[in-house]
Amino acid sequence: MRTTRDTGRAWEGAKTVSVSLTNRWLTMLVVVLALAAVLGGALSWRAHGDRAQAATRQERYGAALAAADAEVTAFVNLRYDRAASSVDAVATGATGEFREHYGRSAPQVIRVLRHSRSVMSGQVVWSGVSDISPTRATVIVATTGTVSNRRTHGVGRPRAFRFQVSLVRVDGRWLTSDVGFVGEGR
């Protein structure tokens, strides 16, 4: 038979076990919450870095598209009565061998434009980046417009072109290093 005294000691022992179990659960809960906070912070930091990289990529894509569109727009808008400024507009967005070649052929292009009284007007209808890195890009650009000259008796004939534009980044600007036709114009 237990005495009151024995029952009191048993109660104190149970109380000690209960308090120590509670302390363990609280310690585990604090550790789990601390780990969750550290993990959350790390994921947040990584997500911020990913968003910054995505924004940089989008800016690069946008700048390359804008440069290619501007160069092709200059390329498909040539007028005999403003031949020099039309040719200069293309040269402004060019670099390297393409710029040198275009510069060497500019006097002949101007003579042909003036002699045939050529007017080519057009606009970009779509463009897309096919390859890009921090320093180089390739953009496909489609245009539509008209061409008129002595052979067409001054009547504008519809023309559609697709270009592959190679770009390089020079001093923070995308410049054209090459332009080529894709497919056949009509």
mmCIF file of the C-alpha atoms, coordinates in Angstrom:
data_MODEL
# 
_entry.id   MODEL 
# 
loop_
_atom_site.group_PDB 
_atom_site.id 
_atom_site.type_symbol 
_atom_site.label_atom_id 
_atom_site.label_alt_id 
_atom_site.label_comp_id 
_atom_site.label_asym_id 
_atom_site.label_entity_id 
_atom_site.label_seq_id 
_atom_site.pdbx_PDB_ins_code 
_atom_site.Cartn_x 
_atom_site.Cartn_y 
_atom_site.Cartn_z 
_atom_site.occupancy 
_atom_site.B_iso_or_equiv 
_atom_site.pdbx_formal_charge 
_atom_site.auth_seq_id 
_atom_site.auth_comp_id 
_atom_site.auth_asym_id 
_atom_site.auth_atom_id 
_atom_site.pdbx_PDB_model_num 
ATOM 1   C CA . MET A 1 1   ? 0.000  0.000  0.000    1.00 0.00 ? 1   MET A CA 1 
ATOM 2   C CA . ARG A 1 2   ? 1.202  3.454  -0.854   1.00 0.00 ? 2   ARG A CA 1 
ATOM 3   C CA . THR A 1 3   ? 1.260  6.196  1.579    1.00 0.00 ? 3   THR A CA 1 
ATOM 4   C CA . THR A 1 4   ? 0.433  9.758  0.881    1.00 0.00 ? 4   THR A CA 1 
ATOM 5   C CA . ARG A 1 5   ? 4.064  10.514 1.040    1.00 0.00 ? 5   ARG A CA 1 
ATOM 6   C CA . ASP A 1 6   ? 4.856  7.957  -1.735   1.00 0.00 ? 6   ASP A CA 1 
ATOM 7   C CA . THR A 1 7   ? 2.043  9.291  -3.905   1.00 0.00 ? 7   THR A CA 1 
ATOM 8   C CA . GLY A 1 8   ? 3.433  12.812 -3.590   1.00 0.00 ? 8   GLY A CA 1 
ATOM 9   C CA . ARG A 1 9   ? 6.858  11.679 -4.780   1.00 0.00 ? 9   ARG A CA 1 
ATOM 10  C CA . ALA A 1 10  ? 5.312  9.817  -7.704   1.00 0.00 ? 10  ALA A CA 1 
ATOM 11  C CA . TRP A 1 11  ? 3.386  12.957 -8.626   1.00 0.00 ? 11  TRP A CA 1 
ATOM 12  C CA . GLU A 1 12  ? 6.578  15.059 -8.528   1.00 0.00 ? 12  GLU A CA 1 
ATOM 13  C CA . GLY A 1 13  ? 8.370  12.527 -10.772  1.00 0.00 ? 13  GLY A CA 1 
ATOM 14  C CA . ALA A 1 14  ? 5.525  12.612 -13.301  1.00 0.00 ? 14  ALA A CA 1 
ATOM 15  C CA . LYS A 1 15  ? 5.567  16.391 -13.166  1.00 0.00 ? 15  LYS A CA 1 
ATOM 16  C CA . THR A 1 16  ? 9.328  16.435 -13.888  1.00 0.00 ? 16  THR A CA 1 
ATOM 17  C CA . VAL A 1 17  ? 8.905  14.058 -16.845  1.00 0.00 ? 17  VAL A CA 1 
ATOM 18  C CA . SER A 1 18  ? 6.049  16.221 -18.178  1.00 0.00 ? 18  SER A CA 1 
ATOM 19  C CA . VAL A 1 19  ? 8.091  19.443 -17.890  1.00 0.00 ? 19  VAL A CA 1 
ATOM 20  C CA . SER A 1 20  ? 11.131 17.865 -19.563  1.00 0.00 ? 20  SER A CA 1 
ATOM 21  C CA . LEU A 1 21  ? 8.934  16.562 -22.463  1.00 0.00 ? 21  LEU A CA 1 
ATOM 22  C CA . THR A 1 22  ? 7.456  20.045 -22.889  1.00 0.00 ? 22  THR A CA 1 
ATOM 23  C CA . ASN A 1 23  ? 10.953 21.578 -22.954  1.00 0.00 ? 23  ASN A CA 1 
ATOM 24  C CA . ARG A 1 24  ? 12.051 19.101 -25.626  1.00 0.00 ? 24  ARG A CA 1 
ATOM 25  C CA . TRP A 1 25  ? 9.023  19.873 -27.792  1.00 0.00 ? 25  TRP A CA 1 
ATOM 26  C CA . LEU A 1 26  ? 9.589  23.614 -27.412  1.00 0.00 ? 26  LEU A CA 1 
ATOM 27  C CA . THR A 1 27  ? 13.281 23.244 -28.258  1.00 0.00 ? 27  THR A CA 1 
ATOM 28  C CA . MET A 1 28  ? 12.426 21.154 -31.342  1.00 0.00 ? 28  MET A CA 1 
ATOM 29  C CA . LEU A 1 29  ? 9.785  23.683 -32.400  1.00 0.00 ? 29  LEU A CA 1 
ATOM 30  C CA . VAL A 1 30  ? 12.269 26.565 -32.060  1.00 0.00 ? 30  VAL A CA 1 
ATOM 31  C CA . VAL A 1 31  ? 14.896 24.659 -34.064  1.00 0.00 ? 31  VAL A CA 1 
ATOM 32  C CA . VAL A 1 32  ? 12.373 23.785 -36.802  1.00 0.00 ? 32  VAL A CA 1 
ATOM 33  C CA . LEU A 1 33  ? 11.175 27.414 -36.981  1.00 0.00 ? 33  LEU A CA 1 
ATOM 34  C CA . ALA A 1 34  ? 14.768 28.681 -37.145  1.00 0.00 ? 34  ALA A CA 1 
ATOM 35  C CA . LEU A 1 35  ? 15.581 26.250 -39.976  1.00 0.00 ? 35  LEU A CA 1 
ATOM 36  C CA . ALA A 1 36  ? 12.405 27.291 -41.807  1.00 0.00 ? 36  ALA A CA 1 
ATOM 37  C CA . ALA A 1 37  ? 13.385 30.973 -41.447  1.00 0.00 ? 37  ALA A CA 1 
ATOM 38  C CA . VAL A 1 38  ? 16.901 30.311 -42.791  1.00 0.00 ? 38  VAL A CA 1 
ATOM 39  C CA . LEU A 1 39  ? 15.526 28.241 -45.678  1.00 0.00 ? 39  LEU A CA 1 
ATOM 40  C CA . GLY A 1 40  ? 12.924 30.902 -46.466  1.00 0.00 ? 40  GLY A CA 1 
ATOM 41  C CA . GLY A 1 41  ? 15.585 33.614 -46.466  1.00 0.00 ? 41  GLY A CA 1 
ATOM 42  C CA . ALA A 1 42  ? 17.828 31.587 -48.782  1.00 0.00 ? 42  ALA A CA 1 
ATOM 43  C CA . LEU A 1 43  ? 14.955 30.899 -51.199  1.00 0.00 ? 43  LEU A CA 1 
ATOM 44  C CA . SER A 1 44  ? 13.949 34.556 -51.148  1.00 0.00 ? 44  SER A CA 1 
ATOM 45  C CA . TRP A 1 45  ? 17.536 35.644 -51.885  1.00 0.00 ? 45  TRP A CA 1 
ATOM 46  C CA . ARG A 1 46  ? 17.765 33.142 -54.757  1.00 0.00 ? 46  ARG A CA 1 
ATOM 47  C CA . ALA A 1 47  ? 14.401 34.216 -56.197  1.00 0.00 ? 47  ALA A CA 1 
ATOM 48  C CA . HIS A 1 48  ? 15.547 37.849 -56.109  1.00 0.00 ? 48  HIS A CA 1 
ATOM 49  C CA . GLY A 1 49  ? 18.729 36.898 -57.995  1.00 0.00 ? 49  GLY A CA 1 
ATOM 50  C CA . ASP A 1 50  ? 16.723 34.900 -60.547  1.00 0.00 ? 50  ASP A CA 1 
ATOM 51  C CA . ARG A 1 51  ? 14.381 37.854 -61.127  1.00 0.00 ? 51  ARG A CA 1 
ATOM 52  C CA . ALA A 1 52  ? 17.345 40.184 -61.601  1.00 0.00 ? 52  ALA A CA 1 
ATOM 53  C CA . GLN A 1 53  ? 18.889 37.799 -64.156  1.00 0.00 ? 53  GLN A CA 1 
ATOM 54  C CA . ALA A 1 54  ? 15.555 37.457 -65.969  1.00 0.00 ? 54  ALA A CA 1 
ATOM 55  C CA . ALA A 1 55  ? 15.188 41.245 -66.086  1.00 0.00 ? 55  ALA A CA 1 
ATOM 56  C CA . THR A 1 56  ? 18.711 41.582 -67.501  1.00 0.00 ? 56  THR A CA 1 
ATOM 57  C CA . ARG A 1 57  ? 17.938 38.941 -70.159  1.00 0.00 ? 57  ARG A CA 1 
ATOM 58  C CA . GLN A 1 58  ? 14.691 40.688 -71.096  1.00 0.00 ? 58  GLN A CA 1 
ATOM 59  C CA . GLU A 1 59  ? 16.471 44.044 -71.384  1.00 0.00 ? 59  GLU A CA 1 
ATOM 60  C CA . ARG A 1 60  ? 19.111 42.418 -73.602  1.00 0.00 ? 60  ARG A CA 1 
ATOM 61  C CA . TYR A 1 61  ? 16.418 40.854 -75.826  1.00 0.00 ? 61  TYR A CA 1 
ATOM 62  C CA . GLY A 1 62  ? 14.521 44.131 -76.059  1.00 0.00 ? 62  GLY A CA 1 
ATOM 63  C CA . ALA A 1 63  ? 17.627 46.156 -76.898  1.00 0.00 ? 63  ALA A CA 1 
ATOM 64  C CA . ALA A 1 64  ? 18.743 43.657 -79.561  1.00 0.00 ? 64  ALA A CA 1 
ATOM 65  C CA . LEU A 1 65  ? 15.264 43.624 -81.136  1.00 0.00 ? 65  LEU A CA 1 
ATOM 66  C CA . ALA A 1 66  ? 15.078 47.410 -81.141  1.00 0.00 ? 66  ALA A CA 1 
ATOM 67  C CA . ALA A 1 67  ? 18.522 47.735 -82.759  1.00 0.00 ? 67  ALA A CA 1 
ATOM 68  C CA . ALA A 1 68  ? 17.725 45.146 -85.447  1.00 0.00 ? 68  ALA A CA 1 
ATOM 69  C CA . ASP A 1 69  ? 14.343 46.742 -86.160  1.00 0.00 ? 69  ASP A CA 1 
ATOM 70  C CA . ALA A 1 70  ? 15.931 50.199 -86.479  1.00 0.00 ? 70  ALA A CA 1 
ATOM 71  C CA . GLU A 1 71  ? 18.679 48.934 -88.804  1.00 0.00 ? 71  GLU A CA 1 
ATOM 72  C CA . VAL A 1 72  ? 16.271 47.050 -91.054  1.00 0.00 ? 72  VAL A CA 1 
ATOM 73  C CA . THR A 1 73  ? 13.868 49.988 -91.090  1.00 0.00 ? 73  THR A CA 1 
ATOM 74  C CA . ALA A 1 74  ? 16.724 52.172 -92.344  1.00 0.00 ? 74  ALA A CA 1 
ATOM 75  C CA . PHE A 1 75  ? 17.675 49.450 -94.837  1.00 0.00 ? 75  PHE A CA 1 
ATOM 76  C CA . VAL A 1 76  ? 14.177 49.233 -96.396  1.00 0.00 ? 76  VAL A CA 1 
ATOM 77  C CA . ASN A 1 77  ? 13.555 52.990 -96.498  1.00 0.00 ? 77  ASN A CA 1 
ATOM 78  C CA . LEU A 1 78  ? 15.817 54.392 -99.198  1.00 0.00 ? 78  LEU A CA 1 
ATOM 79  C CA . ARG A 1 79  ? 14.950 57.375 -101.378 1.00 0.00 ? 79  ARG A CA 1 
ATOM 80  C CA . TYR A 1 80  ? 16.771 58.704 -104.436 1.00 0.00 ? 80  TYR A CA 1 
ATOM 81  C CA . ASP A 1 81  ? 15.979 62.300 -103.421 1.00 0.00 ? 81  ASP A CA 1 
ATOM 82  C CA . ARG A 1 82  ? 17.551 61.761 -99.976  1.00 0.00 ? 82  ARG A CA 1 
ATOM 83  C CA . ALA A 1 83  ? 20.045 59.097 -100.981 1.00 0.00 ? 83  ALA A CA 1 
ATOM 84  C CA . ALA A 1 84  ? 22.972 60.252 -98.833  1.00 0.00 ? 84  ALA A CA 1 
ATOM 85  C CA . SER A 1 85  ? 20.911 60.522 -95.631  1.00 0.00 ? 85  SER A CA 1 
ATOM 86  C CA . SER A 1 86  ? 19.215 57.178 -96.395  1.00 0.00 ? 86  SER A CA 1 
ATOM 87  C CA . VAL A 1 87  ? 22.592 55.458 -96.736  1.00 0.00 ? 87  VAL A CA 1 
ATOM 88  C CA . ASP A 1 88  ? 23.943 57.253 -93.650  1.00 0.00 ? 88  ASP A CA 1 
ATOM 89  C CA . ALA A 1 89  ? 20.996 55.957 -91.591  1.00 0.00 ? 89  ALA A CA 1 
ATOM 90  C CA . VAL A 1 90  ? 22.085 52.385 -92.324  1.00 0.00 ? 90  VAL A CA 1 
ATOM 91  C CA . ALA A 1 91  ? 25.760 53.139 -91.642  1.00 0.00 ? 91  ALA A CA 1 
ATOM 92  C CA . THR A 1 92  ? 24.895 54.701 -88.262  1.00 0.00 ? 92  THR A CA 1 
ATOM 93  C CA . GLY A 1 93  ? 23.739 51.355 -86.875  1.00 0.00 ? 93  GLY A CA 1 
ATOM 94  C CA . ALA A 1 94  ? 26.554 49.313 -88.448  1.00 0.00 ? 94  ALA A CA 1 
ATOM 95  C CA . THR A 1 95  ? 29.982 48.216 -87.277  1.00 0.00 ? 95  THR A CA 1 
ATOM 96  C CA . GLY A 1 96  ? 33.032 46.260 -88.366  1.00 0.00 ? 96  GLY A CA 1 
ATOM 97  C CA . GLU A 1 97  ? 33.390 44.807 -91.852  1.00 0.00 ? 97  GLU A CA 1 
ATOM 98  C CA . PHE A 1 98  ? 29.726 45.375 -92.622  1.00 0.00 ? 98  PHE A CA 1 
ATOM 99  C CA . ARG A 1 99  ? 30.106 49.108 -91.969  1.00 0.00 ? 99  ARG A CA 1 
ATOM 100 C CA . GLU A 1 100 ? 33.325 49.261 -94.008  1.00 0.00 ? 100 GLU A CA 1 
ATOM 101 C CA . HIS A 1 101 ? 31.797 47.362 -96.932  1.00 0.00 ? 101 HIS A CA 1 
ATOM 102 C CA . TYR A 1 102 ? 28.631 49.434 -96.813  1.00 0.00 ? 102 TYR A CA 1 
ATOM 103 C CA . GLY A 1 103 ? 30.707 52.639 -96.656  1.00 0.00 ? 103 GLY A CA 1 
ATOM 104 C CA . ARG A 1 104 ? 32.778 51.590 -99.686  1.00 0.00 ? 104 ARG A CA 1 
ATOM 105 C CA . SER A 1 105 ? 29.671 50.733 -101.712 1.00 0.00 ? 105 SER A CA 1 
ATOM 106 C CA . ALA A 1 106 ? 27.679 53.821 -100.597 1.00 0.00 ? 106 ALA A CA 1 
ATOM 107 C CA . PRO A 1 107 ? 28.678 56.049 -103.549 1.00 0.00 ? 107 PRO A CA 1 
ATOM 108 C CA . GLN A 1 108 ? 27.554 53.367 -106.005 1.00 0.00 ? 108 GLN A CA 1 
ATOM 109 C CA . VAL A 1 109 ? 24.305 52.779 -104.095 1.00 0.00 ? 109 VAL A CA 1 
ATOM 110 C CA . ILE A 1 110 ? 23.605 56.516 -104.165 1.00 0.00 ? 110 ILE A CA 1 
ATOM 111 C CA . ARG A 1 111 ? 24.286 56.693 -107.938 1.00 0.00 ? 111 ARG A CA 1 
ATOM 112 C CA . VAL A 1 112 ? 21.946 53.737 -108.609 1.00 0.00 ? 112 VAL A CA 1 
ATOM 113 C CA . LEU A 1 113 ? 19.211 55.201 -106.405 1.00 0.00 ? 113 LEU A CA 1 
ATOM 114 C CA . ARG A 1 114 ? 19.409 58.567 -108.167 1.00 0.00 ? 114 ARG A CA 1 
ATOM 115 C CA . HIS A 1 115 ? 19.719 57.147 -111.678 1.00 0.00 ? 115 HIS A CA 1 
ATOM 116 C CA . SER A 1 116 ? 16.751 54.787 -111.315 1.00 0.00 ? 116 SER A CA 1 
ATOM 117 C CA . ARG A 1 117 ? 14.784 57.256 -109.164 1.00 0.00 ? 117 ARG A CA 1 
ATOM 118 C CA . SER A 1 118 ? 14.221 54.472 -106.650 1.00 0.00 ? 118 SER A CA 1 
ATOM 119 C CA . VAL A 1 119 ? 12.028 54.849 -103.629 1.00 0.00 ? 119 VAL A CA 1 
ATOM 120 C CA . MET A 1 120 ? 11.826 51.921 -101.278 1.00 0.00 ? 120 MET A CA 1 
ATOM 121 C CA . SER A 1 121 ? 9.589  52.270 -98.260  1.00 0.00 ? 121 SER A CA 1 
ATOM 122 C CA . GLY A 1 122 ? 8.674  49.682 -95.719  1.00 0.00 ? 122 GLY A CA 1 
ATOM 123 C CA . GLN A 1 123 ? 8.178  48.745 -92.140  1.00 0.00 ? 123 GLN A CA 1 
ATOM 124 C CA . VAL A 1 124 ? 8.988  45.881 -89.848  1.00 0.00 ? 124 VAL A CA 1 
ATOM 125 C CA . VAL A 1 125 ? 6.013  43.549 -89.381  1.00 0.00 ? 125 VAL A CA 1 
ATOM 126 C CA . TRP A 1 126 ? 7.681  41.157 -86.946  1.00 0.00 ? 126 TRP A CA 1 
ATOM 127 C CA . SER A 1 127 ? 11.048 40.270 -85.522  1.00 0.00 ? 127 SER A CA 1 
ATOM 128 C CA . GLY A 1 128 ? 12.430 37.649 -83.210  1.00 0.00 ? 128 GLY A CA 1 
ATOM 129 C CA . VAL A 1 129 ? 15.701 36.853 -81.525  1.00 0.00 ? 129 VAL A CA 1 
ATOM 130 C CA . SER A 1 130 ? 17.014 33.491 -82.700  1.00 0.00 ? 130 SER A CA 1 
ATOM 131 C CA . ASP A 1 131 ? 20.237 33.538 -80.662  1.00 0.00 ? 131 ASP A CA 1 
ATOM 132 C CA . ILE A 1 132 ? 21.652 35.843 -78.020  1.00 0.00 ? 132 ILE A CA 1 
ATOM 133 C CA . SER A 1 133 ? 24.545 36.143 -75.595  1.00 0.00 ? 133 SER A CA 1 
ATOM 134 C CA . PRO A 1 134 ? 25.755 39.156 -73.610  1.00 0.00 ? 134 PRO A CA 1 
ATOM 135 C CA . THR A 1 135 ? 27.864 40.324 -76.601  1.00 0.00 ? 135 THR A CA 1 
ATOM 136 C CA . ARG A 1 136 ? 26.239 38.847 -79.740  1.00 0.00 ? 136 ARG A CA 1 
ATOM 137 C CA . ALA A 1 137 ? 22.744 38.361 -81.117  1.00 0.00 ? 137 ALA A CA 1 
ATOM 138 C CA . THR A 1 138 ? 21.034 37.082 -84.234  1.00 0.00 ? 138 THR A CA 1 
ATOM 139 C CA . VAL A 1 139 ? 17.614 38.495 -85.076  1.00 0.00 ? 139 VAL A CA 1 
ATOM 140 C CA . ILE A 1 140 ? 15.230 37.535 -87.878  1.00 0.00 ? 140 ILE A CA 1 
ATOM 141 C CA . VAL A 1 141 ? 13.221 40.507 -89.159  1.00 0.00 ? 141 VAL A CA 1 
ATOM 142 C CA . ALA A 1 142 ? 10.311 40.481 -91.628  1.00 0.00 ? 142 ALA A CA 1 
ATOM 143 C CA . THR A 1 143 ? 9.258  43.590 -93.518  1.00 0.00 ? 143 THR A CA 1 
ATOM 144 C CA . THR A 1 144 ? 6.603  44.658 -95.924  1.00 0.00 ? 144 THR A CA 1 
ATOM 145 C CA . GLY A 1 145 ? 6.554  47.697 -98.162  1.00 0.00 ? 145 GLY A CA 1 
ATOM 146 C CA . THR A 1 146 ? 6.813  48.985 -101.719 1.00 0.00 ? 146 THR A CA 1 
ATOM 147 C CA . VAL A 1 147 ? 9.480  49.743 -104.286 1.00 0.00 ? 147 VAL A CA 1 
ATOM 148 C CA . SER A 1 148 ? 9.064  52.201 -107.106 1.00 0.00 ? 148 SER A CA 1 
ATOM 149 C CA . ASN A 1 149 ? 11.569 53.268 -109.758 1.00 0.00 ? 149 ASN A CA 1 
ATOM 150 C CA . ARG A 1 150 ? 11.857 54.040 -113.460 1.00 0.00 ? 150 ARG A CA 1 
ATOM 151 C CA . ARG A 1 151 ? 11.150 50.401 -114.383 1.00 0.00 ? 151 ARG A CA 1 
ATOM 152 C CA . THR A 1 152 ? 7.856  50.480 -112.461 1.00 0.00 ? 152 THR A CA 1 
ATOM 153 C CA . HIS A 1 153 ? 7.075  53.958 -113.955 1.00 0.00 ? 153 HIS A CA 1 
ATOM 154 C CA . GLY A 1 154 ? 6.927  55.361 -110.432 1.00 0.00 ? 154 GLY A CA 1 
ATOM 155 C CA . VAL A 1 155 ? 4.223  52.918 -109.339 1.00 0.00 ? 155 VAL A CA 1 
ATOM 156 C CA . GLY A 1 156 ? 4.934  51.243 -106.006 1.00 0.00 ? 156 GLY A CA 1 
ATOM 157 C CA . ARG A 1 157 ? 5.241  47.470 -106.208 1.00 0.00 ? 157 ARG A CA 1 
ATOM 158 C CA . PRO A 1 158 ? 4.683  45.439 -103.061 1.00 0.00 ? 158 PRO A CA 1 
ATOM 159 C CA . ARG A 1 159 ? 7.779  43.918 -101.548 1.00 0.00 ? 159 ARG A CA 1 
ATOM 160 C CA . ALA A 1 160 ? 8.262  41.702 -98.523  1.00 0.00 ? 160 ALA A CA 1 
ATOM 161 C CA . PHE A 1 161 ? 11.679 40.777 -97.193  1.00 0.00 ? 161 PHE A CA 1 
ATOM 162 C CA . ARG A 1 162 ? 13.051 38.687 -94.376  1.00 0.00 ? 162 ARG A CA 1 
ATOM 163 C CA . PHE A 1 163 ? 16.468 39.505 -93.012  1.00 0.00 ? 163 PHE A CA 1 
ATOM 164 C CA . GLN A 1 164 ? 18.890 37.811 -90.692  1.00 0.00 ? 164 GLN A CA 1 
ATOM 165 C CA . VAL A 1 165 ? 20.648 40.517 -88.720  1.00 0.00 ? 165 VAL A CA 1 
ATOM 166 C CA . SER A 1 166 ? 23.851 39.745 -86.808  1.00 0.00 ? 166 SER A CA 1 
ATOM 167 C CA . LEU A 1 167 ? 24.519 42.146 -83.963  1.00 0.00 ? 167 LEU A CA 1 
ATOM 168 C CA . VAL A 1 168 ? 27.446 42.776 -81.647  1.00 0.00 ? 168 VAL A CA 1 
ATOM 169 C CA . ARG A 1 169 ? 27.471 44.829 -78.479  1.00 0.00 ? 169 ARG A CA 1 
ATOM 170 C CA . VAL A 1 170 ? 29.896 47.750 -78.762  1.00 0.00 ? 170 VAL A CA 1 
ATOM 171 C CA . ASP A 1 171 ? 30.223 50.268 -75.920  1.00 0.00 ? 171 ASP A CA 1 
ATOM 172 C CA . GLY A 1 172 ? 26.784 49.363 -74.576  1.00 0.00 ? 172 GLY A CA 1 
ATOM 173 C CA . ARG A 1 173 ? 25.031 49.563 -77.979  1.00 0.00 ? 173 ARG A CA 1 
ATOM 174 C CA . TRP A 1 174 ? 23.876 46.781 -80.273  1.00 0.00 ? 174 TRP A CA 1 
ATOM 175 C CA . LEU A 1 175 ? 25.336 47.399 -83.742  1.00 0.00 ? 175 LEU A CA 1 
ATOM 176 C CA . THR A 1 176 ? 24.842 45.445 -86.954  1.00 0.00 ? 176 THR A CA 1 
ATOM 177 C CA . SER A 1 177 ? 27.811 43.362 -88.031  1.00 0.00 ? 177 SER A CA 1 
ATOM 178 C CA . ASP A 1 178 ? 26.010 41.650 -90.937  1.00 0.00 ? 178 ASP A CA 1 
ATOM 179 C CA . VAL A 1 179 ? 22.684 41.624 -92.762  1.00 0.00 ? 179 VAL A CA 1 
ATOM 180 C CA . GLY A 1 180 ? 21.550 38.837 -95.048  1.00 0.00 ? 180 GLY A CA 1 
ATOM 181 C CA . PHE A 1 181 ? 18.352 37.983 -96.864  1.00 0.00 ? 181 PHE A CA 1 
ATOM 182 C CA . VAL A 1 182 ? 16.414 34.932 -95.684  1.00 0.00 ? 182 VAL A CA 1 
ATOM 183 C CA . GLY A 1 183 ? 14.402 33.206 -98.394  1.00 0.00 ? 183 GLY A CA 1 
ATOM 184 C CA . GLU A 1 184 ? 13.288 35.188 -101.388 1.00 0.00 ? 184 GLU A CA 1 
ATOM 185 C CA . GLY A 1 185 ? 11.683 38.609 -101.407 1.00 0.00 ? 185 GLY A CA 1 
ATOM 186 C CA . ARG A 1 186 ? 8.482  39.052 -103.315 1.00 0.00 ? 186 ARG A CA 1 
# 
